[in-house]
Amino acid sequence: MSSTAVSERHTATEPLRVAIIGNPNTGKTTLFNALTGLRQRVGNFAGVTVERVEGGYKMPDGRRIAVLDLPGSYSLSAGSPDEQIALEVLLGRDQAHWRPHVVLVVVDASHLERNLFLASQVCELGLPVVIALNQVDAAAEKGITVDVPALIHEIGVPIVPTVASRGEGVEPLKRAIVTAASLPAPERRFALDHDILAALAPLQVQLEADGFSSSAAAMESLRLLGVSSKEAHLSHVADLPRHLEGARDALRALGLTPQRVEAEARYGWISGVVARTMTRRERSLDTYSDRLDAVALHRLGGPILFVVVMALVFQAVFSWATPLQDLIEVSIASIGRAVGGLLPEGDLRSLVVDGVFAGVGSVLVFLPQIAFLFAFIGVLEQSGYMARAAFLMDRLMRRVGLHGKSFIPMLSGYACAVPGIMATRTIEDPKDRLATIMVVPLMSCSARLPVYTLLIATFVPALPLMPGLDLQGATMLAMYLLGTVTALAVAAVFRATLLRGPVRPMILELPPYRMPAIRSLAISVWQRCQLFLRRAGTVILSLSIILWALATYPHTTPDASLAPAQQQEQQLANSALGRFGHAIEPVVRPLGYDWKIGVSIVASFAAREVFVSTMGTIYGVGGEDDAALRDRLRAETRESGAPAYTPLIAVGLMVFYVYALMCMSTIAVTVREAGGGRLGWQWAGVQFGYMLALAYGAAWLVVVVGRAMGFAT
Amino acid sequence: MRADTLLALTIVALAIAFLVRRAVKSARAKKASGPGCDNCAH
């Protein structure tokens, strides 16, 4: 018998363990943050939490409370990997994690009926339950009032109204959680027909024999009727398929559809509870959200608005950040000069000035762009507009064979492919999920931003195109759109070949528009900036130092007949980096690149921004003045005297970066999420291979077509 | 070898050691939790 499946009572000496569960987008993570003081990412759309996240807090009497934030689930049906996680934790079947003493179910007051389905299942697991009736303010705006005492009476558990975003109700909720730990676990509040109970009895007995409490076994036997897939946590229950099939046969003999028995029984009870406890005032006017949606979701106006919003975002990222960027650039150059002046001429001075300041400094200047990008993404997420974007994209997604749910992971990919790939756990169908994993890295992540920004600022003029948009902003938008459109096209290819399968419709809940919370937005932007600075101060700093060494050693005896600049160029060409660069130059030459770009591309397989720091280091070592990297790139010439870098090469290079998968973390997460082991590595290999081929082919095509159109390379 | 060259090479060795240690730690952590992305802290 498994001891983990039995309800465990909490003792005063150990922390009280609380698991938070609820439907997607009910504010679970906001409540988790309000309870624990942590700063987990929140969004105004479903599927933000796809992993278990743990935190804790202390009560005034010193009692410790450990809190686990589980992924959002509509039910315990375990249809997708994230729902499976939640079920296993609550049943105590997750070997890697503790079973809670108390379950906190977050219920959206505006959608009581749908939310109570999950709550009623959780109430039958044999664990004490507390319900946080969240977003009561939004419900009130819609004319919905819930009679909380009556609801407590109906469900039989403590219920606390909350507005997690404002911290309202959090203290009473903390007290209710402690109190609930000493209360008996709730029980099923609706009765099943005797015939149904008799049909389920053998299955229930078998589950109890395997360690389930009587209450949990009753819930599981009812739930399993509608489950088609084999569930890992029940794999060792003896004779489970036979008992389950026996129960289904018995129900069919009664004229019932086994898959519907649970839903009909629960919703039958829930509709009565809702009728007795909730009142809804008739709406005389459309809500604010409805009026905004009339524009945002319009068949024609919606997509136009989406493109306009994105164009404004990228233009703002570009132009608003420039003054700050210039300030950082000047400051770094001044500090570099000052520090360099303190050191005697020699290798150490070169390391500090040409390696550290030129390398890391050239990446650090993009901090304002990163901050603006995440501020805008945060506003779009928290306001609820991202969910509208997913709705708009659903038709297109279905046309390419993807589930509409795939768009949320793809949107997450704009920030970083790693959480984007992890967000695919909300997708039930394995082929849908795998197709989405394969294309998420095509969405331009924030690590590409420094590369795009450097090349656009250097080679694309700021020609005004229309009010509020110039050619630089439009070029940036074009790169993001190129990645997105290609992701959809590649997904269509996967769904038509290796991952063929039916397309299923999506049910998407559109949250009401909300004013973004400035504090949480500021925290999120600050966290991203911290990560960027930490990355610059660790990985990029280390790589810059190593690249400096490769560009400096072995030392070459300078040819005294050459000018100083030529001597430095000769030293660079004879260094380990120069020799390696010249060796690989034939590979990148068809793309119009010289060995310096070739080396920077190879180095950026460690991290994309390293392209910029490598260029900074190369031109730091090979140059004699301390001009900004942009000016050095513009001034660089070939032996013929022609410019080494042209706008056409810059565009080709950006296209290369749109497509190339240069991120170890993404490869690692693809291996894991695509099944792990040999299978995971195979899919990661396919992903890396097709993206590299696409990058090289597209960059080559840009150069060939550009030349044919008369552009210089 | 000049003292400043020696110092510079020591810093280079430390940078290599840091990256190797980080790669080993990330490979070990991979099985337990996320892949250790320092771009997004996952």
Boltz contact constraints between the chains, C-beta under 6 A:
constraints:
  - contact:
      token1: [A, 346]
      token2: [B, 4]
      max_distance: 6.0
  - contact:
      token1: [A, 347]
      token2: [B, 4]
      max_distance: 6.0
  - contact:
      token1: [A, 347]
      token2: [B, 5]
      max_distance: 6.0
  - contact:
      token1: [A, 347]
      token2: [B, 8]
      max_distance: 6.0
  - contact:
      token1: [A, 348]
      token2: [B, 4]
      max_distance: 6.0
  - contact:
      token1: [A, 348]
      token2: [B, 7]
      max_distance: 6.0
  - contact:
      token1: [A, 348]
      token2: [B, 8]
      max_distance: 6.0
  - contact:
      token1: [A, 351]
      token2: [B, 8]
      max_distance: 6.0
  - contact:
      token1: [A, 416]
      token2: [B, 39]
      max_distance: 6.0
  - contact:
      token1: [A, 416]
      token2: [B, 40]
      max_distance: 6.0
  - contact:
      token1: [A, 418]
      token2: [B, 37]
      max_distance: 6.0
  - contact:
      token1: [A, 418]
      token2: [B, 40]
      max_distance: 6.0
  - contact:
      token1: [A, 418]
      token2: [B, 42]
      max_distance: 6.0
  - contact:
      token1: [A, 419]
      token2: [B, 40]
      max_distance: 6.0
  - contact:
      token1: [A, 419]
      token2: [B, 42]
      max_distance: 6.0
  - contact:
      token1: [A, 447]
      token2: [B, 39]
      max_distance: 6.0
  - contact:
      token1: [A, 531]
      token2: [B, 41]
      max_distance: 6.0
  - contact:
      token1: [A, 535]
      token2: [B, 38]
      max_distance: 6.0
  - contact:
      token1: [A, 542]
      token2: [B, 15]
      max_distance: 6.0
  - contact:
      token1: [A, 542]
      token2: [B, 18]
      max_distance: 6.0
  - contact:
      token1: [A, 542]
      token2: [B, 19]
      max_distance: 6.0
  - contact:
      token1: [A, 545]
      token2: [B, 12]
      max_distance: 6.0
  - contact:
      token1: [A, 545]
      token2: [B, 15]
      max_distance: 6.0
  - contact:
      token1: [A, 546]
      token2: [B, 15]
      max_distance: 6.0
  - contact:
      token1: [A, 549]
      token2: [B, 12]
      max_distance: 6.0
  - contact:
      token1: [A, 665]
      token2: [B, 35]
      max_distance: 6.0
  - contact:
      token1: [A, 665]
      token2: [B, 37]
      max_distance: 6.0
  - contact:
      token1: [A, 668]
      token2: [B, 30]
      max_distance: 6.0
  - contact:
      token1: [A, 668]
      token2: [B, 35]
      max_distance: 6.0
  - contact:
      token1: [A, 669]
      token2: [B, 35]
      max_distance: 6.0
